Amino acid sequence: MPGLLSAMEGFCVIGIVIAVGYAAARLRIGGPDAQMVLNKFSFFVSSPCLMFAILSKEPIFDIFHPSIIVAFFSAMLVGVAFLVLNRMYFHMKAADAIIGSLNSLYLNSNNIGLPVATYILGNPALVAPILVMQQAVFTPVGLTALDIATTGKASAKRILSQPLHQPLLIGSLGGIVVSAISAHIGWFPIPDFIYDPIQMIGNSAVPMILMAFGMSLHGTKPMQNATDRTATIVVAVLKNVIMPIIAFLLAYFVMGFRGATLYACVVLAALPTGQNVYNYAARYNVGLTFARDGILLSTLTSPIIIAFIAAVLD
């Protein structure tokens, strides 16, 4: 079972780096602000450089692979499913229900997605279309819904300016532009003395992200709110179980994917909830505990599901 072995080896690499981050936080190495510093540097500097370096040399037609259709519709279906379940059983307020929907559909394409794509799928560029889709479509739609739910009106300025505050999106789009230019002119337009330092900085993104995540686990006490406990479990099931199943059905029966493409579609669908959801909850001061617990639970269960996927689809 080379696929399962590869997945286990990949999670071993990821787990060791996360454990180093946890140990560093426990030993107070770097001080109380170490996690924030690593997160901010990765978010604003390393990760955008990584996405630019990867995508600028990726063939333009490989970036926008038809697999993005699978990612979009599988995410949309589980997001709608949570809203339906909330209407039937949980009866949360509109803003909290929106957070639950985002918890169900929003993939952690950066903190976990990049390492998984790098060490398990062998191609970090696979997360790029998902990242662009989420930042360009799901984020504006989610923020518009939260604006309406919390204030009764939507701030067009805030929604339209949102992409300008997403360094990962900017880095990804920059790389896509360069890739398109390369395809048009037939050669890579960026000289090595400019590209090489960008790539070097980008190479620090994955270990920095993982150590920061490990630091965030120190002192965490999840699932303390009994009211949201069932909804949190439902969110994790939708994200880590139902979404990969939907992705498989769409990829296999609708798109006709097989082999590595099918495997990548299902593995990426099993990624945990993105930490951006907590940032959105904090911005509107709604569903904070719900968002945090959903992210943590889906993050803890995701490796188990991905290992199962590797065993089945290998």
ABEGO torsion letter per residue (X at the ends): XAAAAAAAAAAAAAAAAAAAAAAAAAAGBGEAAAAAAAAAAAAAAAAAAAAAAAAAABBAAAABBAAAAAAAAAAAAAAAAAAAAAAAAAGBBAAAAAAAAAAAABBBAAAAAAAAAAAAAGBAAAAAAAAAAAAAAAAAAAAAAAAAAAAGBBBAAAAAAAAAABAAAAAAAAAAAAAAAAAAAGBBABBAAAAAAAAAAAAAAAAAAAAAAAAAABGBBBGABAAAAAAAAAAAAAAAAAAAAAAAAAAAAAAGBBEAAAAAAAAAAABBBBAAAAAAAAAAGBGAAAAAAAAAAAAAAAAAAAAAAAAAAX
